[in-house]
Amino acid sequence: MTLRELMAEVQHLPPETLVCAAEIEEAFGINVAAVEFIEDARIESRKPDGREAVELGNGSDKVLVIRW
């Protein structure tokens, strides 16, 4: 996936949308496999270094998930 393709997929999302990364395969996460907008995520915890634990369901937060 190129940056142009990524930007085309997310251009209409609200600017406050949280961006998450999720592994599809543990080894060799080189290419983006999918970009998904989830409207019912739940933020589990926020850490001072910017990392969050996110459950992709059972909530009311909106997140952008980049699966690689």
N, C-alpha and C positions, 0 to 999 in steps of 0.2 A: 504494500500500500504506500502510495506517495503522500506527501504533505498536502498536495492539491486535492487528492481523493478524500483524505481525512477532513480537511476544511469544508469540502462540499457536503459531507455527511452531518457536520455539526453546526453549520452556519445559522440555523434557525433556533438553536437552543438558547435559553436564558444565560446571560454571562455569569450568573452565580452558581451554575451547575457544577457540582463536584465531579472531578475526573478520577476514575479508579482504574487500576490495572489488575487483570485476573489471568493467571496461567492456565493454558489449555494443556500443555505438556511441560513437564518440569525441565526437561533438557532442551537446550537450543531454542530459546524463545527469541527467534530472530525476526520473523515477519509478523505483522499484525494479521490475525485471523478474522477478527470481526470487531465492529464498533456497535455498541448497543446502548440505547437510552432507556433507563429504567425509572419509572415514575413511583414505584412503591418500595423503594429501598429503605433501610433503617440504619442510621449511623449508630454503631455500637459504642465507640469511644473515639475521642480526639486526643492526640498526644501533642505536646508542645513542639515536637520536631516536624509537625505537619502530616504525620501518618494517621490514618483513620482505619478502624475496623468497620467494615460495611457488610450488612446482611442484604442480599439482593432480593428482598421481598419483606412482607409483613410490616411495612412502614409507610411513611408519607413523604420521604425525602426523594429528590430527583438526582440521579447520578448518571454520568456517562462512563460506561465500562469499555475499556480497550482490552480485548482478549488477544493474547499472543502465545 
